[in-house]
Amino acid sequence: MISRRHLLAGTAATATWAAMPDVLRAGEPMRQRKIPSSGEAVPVIGLGTSGSFEVGSDAAERDPLREVLKRFFAAGGRLIDTAPSYGSAELVLGELLRVSRQRAQCFLASKLSSVGKAAGRAQFEASLARLQTDRIDLLQVHNLRDWRTQLALARELRSEGKVRYTGVTHYLDSAHEEIAAVIASEKPDFLQINYSVASPGAEKRLLPLAQDLGVAVLVNRAFEDGALFARVQGRALPDWSGDVAVTSWAQMFLKFALGHPAVTAVIPATSRPERQSDNLHAGFGPELDATQRSELIAMFG
């Protein structure tokens, strides 16, 4: 598979990030969207931790993540998504946020993936310890596992003041019907689901349903776990890219996901500062229109 690093090398994306501090000083904020259940606004570019934050304690592994977080917060990012099933990710994230004193800036999302109420509560308490916090902003039922028990637990924890929002997640098209039934019956605050130029199936039912019910949407797999970058090797961006301030395919894929009005934020994961810089640009400038989004679906479908 062609690495994204090679795709970015020699392009204007890196040079564009060099201008970002000027943009920030000029007062241009990252776009934000409101959580329907509360009206609270969150920036549209979040940060995932699956794989990218699953590292050890060696400085060579953690130092790039410190820079990833530094650039993320400097650009106005807040929402970081993690899970107890992501290896060392919660532990690493918690330590980095403690050292940088950035927990207060962070909208922190994690998950429940246990079976049974007692196991779910124990898992939650372990997450709090690893993340070095006393509250999770968003607690999601991971891939619908034991969702009735775990969603009820998440709501109980919210009533205790340990959780602010509840949600459910999945990452496969095959789960869309089941998760649609869950959000229709339970109306959680958040839905996290896969959505990309190559897998736009969520817009058939899930995204309109979430919009109608007032459920915020987080998008995972906007890059199809990196597979989309192999598909665009040597392919030029559409000739209208400059009109929407897009200088890389990563920005294009993220802006596509953000182009649906039901989507609240995307959560791309990275351990590379230069990729973080590139991703963050998708939160600034014009959005894609319906014609541009349709062209991308046709290109990758």
C-alpha positions in Angstrom: 0.0 0.0 0.0 1.3 3.4 -0.9 2.0 5.5 2.2 0.3 8.8 2.7 3.7 10.3 3.6 4.8 9.7 0.0 1.6 11.2 -1.3 2.1 14.4 0.8 5.8 14.8 -0.1 6.4 17.5 -2.6 2.8 18.8 -2.5 1.5 22.1 -1.3 0.0 20.6 1.8 3.1 21.0 4.0 3.6 24.6 2.7 0.0 25.4 3.4 0.4 24.4 7.1 3.3 26.8 7.4 0.8 29.6 6.9 -1.7 28.3 9.5 -0.3 30.4 12.4 -1.0 33.5 10.3 -4.5 32.3 9.8 -5.0 31.7 13.5 -3.6 35.1 14.4 -5.9 36.7 11.9 -8.8 35.1 13.9 -10.1 32.6 11.5 -11.6 29.8 13.7 -12.0 26.2 12.8 -15.6 25.5 11.8 -17.8 24.2 14.6 -21.2 22.4 14.6 -23.7 22.1 17.4 -24.6 18.9 19.3 -28.4 18.8 18.7 -29.3 17.6 22.2 -27.6 20.5 24.0 -26.6 23.2 21.5 -22.9 22.9 22.6 -20.6 23.5 19.6 -17.6 21.3 18.8 -14.9 21.8 16.1 -15.5 19.7 13.0 -12.0 18.0 13.0 -11.5 15.7 15.9 -8.8 13.2 16.6 -9.0 9.4 16.7 -6.5 7.3 18.7 -7.0 3.7 17.4 -3.6 2.4 16.3 -1.9 5.9 16.4 -1.8 6.2 20.2 -1.2 2.5 20.9 2.5 3.0 21.7 4.9 2.3 24.6 6.6 4.7 27.0 9.7 5.4 24.8 10.2 9.0 24.0 10.7 8.2 20.3 7.2 6.9 20.2 5.5 9.5 22.3 7.2 12.7 21.2 5.5 12.8 17.8 2.2 12.4 19.6 3.0 15.4 21.8 3.4 17.4 18.6 0.2 15.9 17.1 -1.7 17.2 20.2 0.1 20.5 20.2 -1.0 21.2 16.6 -4.5 19.9 17.2 -5.2 22.2 20.1 -3.4 25.2 18.5 -5.8 24.9 15.5 -8.8 24.8 17.7 -9.4 21.1 17.9 -11.1 19.7 21.0 -12.8 16.3 20.4 -10.6 13.2 20.9 -12.0 9.7 20.6 -10.5 6.7 22.3 -11.5 3.3 23.8 -10.3 0.8 26.4 -10.0 -1.7 23.6 -7.4 0.4 21.8 -4.4 -1.2 23.5 -2.4 1.5 25.4 -4.2 4.4 23.8 -6.2 5.6 26.8 -3.1 5.3 29.1 -0.9 7.2 26.6 -3.5 9.9 25.9 -4.2 10.4 29.6 -0.5 10.9 30.4 0.1 13.3 27.5 -2.9 15.4 28.5 -1.7 15.5 32.1 1.8 16.6 31.2 0.6 19.2 28.8 -2.3 20.3 31.1 -4.7 20.2 28.2 -7.4 18.0 29.6 -9.6 21.1 30.2 -9.4 21.9 26.5 -10.4 18.5 25.5 -13.9 17.1 24.7 -13.0 13.5 25.6 -14.9 10.5 24.2 -14.4 6.9 25.2 -16.4 3.7 25.0 -17.9 0.7 26.8 -17.3 -2.7 25.3 -18.0 -5.1 28.2 -20.8 -7.6 28.7 -22.9 -7.1 31.9 -23.4 -4.0 34.1 -20.7 -4.9 36.7 -18.1 -5.5 34.0 -19.1 -2.3 32.2 -18.8 -0.2 35.3 -15.4 -1.7 36.1 -14.3 -1.0 32.6 -15.5 2.6 32.9 -13.6 3.2 36.2 -10.5 1.7 34.6 -10.8 4.2 31.7 -11.1 7.1 34.1 -7.9 6.0 35.8 -6.0 5.5 32.6 -7.2 8.9 31.2 -6.5 10.6 34.6 -9.8 12.3 34.7 -13.0 12.1 36.8 -15.4 12.6 33.9 -15.9 11.5 30.3 -17.6 14.0 28.0 -19.0 11.3 25.7 -19.4 7.6 26.6 -20.3 5.4 23.7 -21.4 1.7 23.4 -18.7 0.3 21.2 -19.9 -1.5 18.1 -23.3 -2.2 19.8 -21.8 -4.8 22.2 -24.4 -5.6 24.9 -25.9 -2.3 23.9 -29.1 -2.4 26.0 -27.1 -3.0 29.3 -24.2 -0.7 28.4 -26.4 2.2 27.1 -28.5 2.1 30.3 -25.2 2.1 32.3 -23.9 5.1 30.3 -27.1 7.0 31.2 -26.8 6.0 34.8 -23.2 7.3 34.8 -24.5 10.5 33.2 -27.0 10.9 36.1 -24.1 10.6 38.5 -22.2 13.4 36.8 -19.5 11.2 35.5 -20.6 11.4 31.8 -22.0 14.3 29.8 -23.3 12.6 26.7 -24.1 9.1 25.6 -23.8 7.4 22.2 -23.5 4.2 20.1 -20.9 3.2 17.5 -20.2 0.9 14.6 -17.8 0.8 11.7 -19.4 -1.6 9.2 -22.0 -1.1 6.5 -23.6 -4.4 7.5 -24.5 -2.9 10.9 -26.3 0.1 9.5 -29.8 -1.4 9.8 -29.3 -2.5 13.4 -27.8 0.7 14.5 -30.6 2.7 12.8 -33.1 0.7 14.8 -31.2 1.5 18.0 -31.0 5.2 17.5 -34.7 5.3 16.4 -35.7 3.6 19.7 -33.2 5.1 22.1 -32.3 8.5 20.7 -28.8 8.7 22.1 -26.9 12.0 22.0 -24.3 10.7 19.5 -23.9 8.2 16.7 -20.5 7.2 15.5 -20.4 5.5 12.1 -18.3 4.8 9.0 -18.8 7.2 6.1 -16.5 7.9 3.1 -16.3 8.6 -0.6 -16.0 4.9 -1.2 -18.6 3.9 1.4 -21.4 6.5 1.4 -24.1 4.1 2.5 -24.8 5.9 5.7 -26.4 8.7 3.8 -29.2 6.4 2.6 -30.9 6.1 6.0 -28.7 6.6 9.0 -27.6 10.2 8.4 -31.1 11.5 7.6 -32.5 9.6 10.6 -29.9 11.1 12.9 -30.7 14.5 11.5 -34.4 14.1 12.0 -34.0 12.7 15.6 -31.4 15.3 16.7 -28.5 12.9 17.1 -25.0 14.2 16.6 -22.8 12.2 14.2 -19.1 11.4 14.4 -17.6 9.9 11.3 -15.0 7.1 11.5 -13.1 5.5 8.6 -13.2 8.6 6.4 -9.9 7.3 4.8 -11.1 3.6 4.7 -8.2 2.8 7.1 -5.8 4.4 4.7 -6.9 2.3 1.7 -8.1 5.4 -0.2 -4.6 6.9 -0.4 -3.5 3.9 -2.5 -6.4 4.6 -4.9 -5.3 8.2 -5.5 -1.6 7.6 -6.1 -0.7 9.7 -9.1 -4.2 11.1 -9.4 -4.6 14.8 -9.6 -7.2 16.5 -7.4 -10.3 17.7 -9.2 -9.9 21.0 -10.9 -12.3 22.7 -8.5 -10.2 21.9 -5.4 -8.8 25.4 -5.1 -12.3 26.8 -4.9 -12.8 24.8 -1.7 -9.3 25.5 -0.3 -8.3 21.8 -0.7 -4.6 21.0 -1.3 -4.5 17.2 -0.6 -6.6 14.1 -0.9 -6.8 13.8 2.9 -8.5 17.2 3.1 -10.8 16.2 0.3 -11.9 13.0 2.0 -12.5 14.8 5.2 -14.4 17.6 3.6 -16.6 15.1 1.8 -17.6 13.5 5.1 -18.3 17.0 6.5 -20.4 17.9 3.5 -23.4 16.0 4.9 -25.4 18.3 7.2 -26.0 15.5 9.7 -22.3 15.1 10.4 -21.0 16.9 13.5 -17.3 16.0 13.2 -14.8 13.6 11.7 -12.2 11.8 13.8 -9.2 10.8 11.7 -6.4 9.1 13.6 -2.7 9.9 13.1 0.6 9.7 14.9 2.4 11.9 12.4 2.5 15.7 13.0 2.6 16.5 9.3 -0.5 14.4 8.7 -2.2 16.1 11.6 -1.4 19.5 10.0 -2.9 18.3 6.8 -6.0 16.9 8.4 -6.7 20.1 10.3 -6.9 22.2 7.1 -10.2 20.4 6.3 -11.8 22.3 9.2 -11.2 25.7 7.5 -12.4 27.3 4.3 -15.4 26.5 2.1 -17.4 23.3 2.2 -18.1 21.0 -0.7 -21.4 21.5 -2.5 -23.8 18.7 -3.6 -22.4 18.5 -7.1 -18.8 18.2 -5.9 -19.7 15.5 -3.4 -21.6 13.6 -6.1 -18.5 13.8 -8.4 -16.4 12.2 -5.7 -18.8 9.4 -5.0 -18.8 8.6 -8.8 -15.1 8.7 -8.8 -14.6 6.2 -6.0 -17.8 4.1 -6.1 
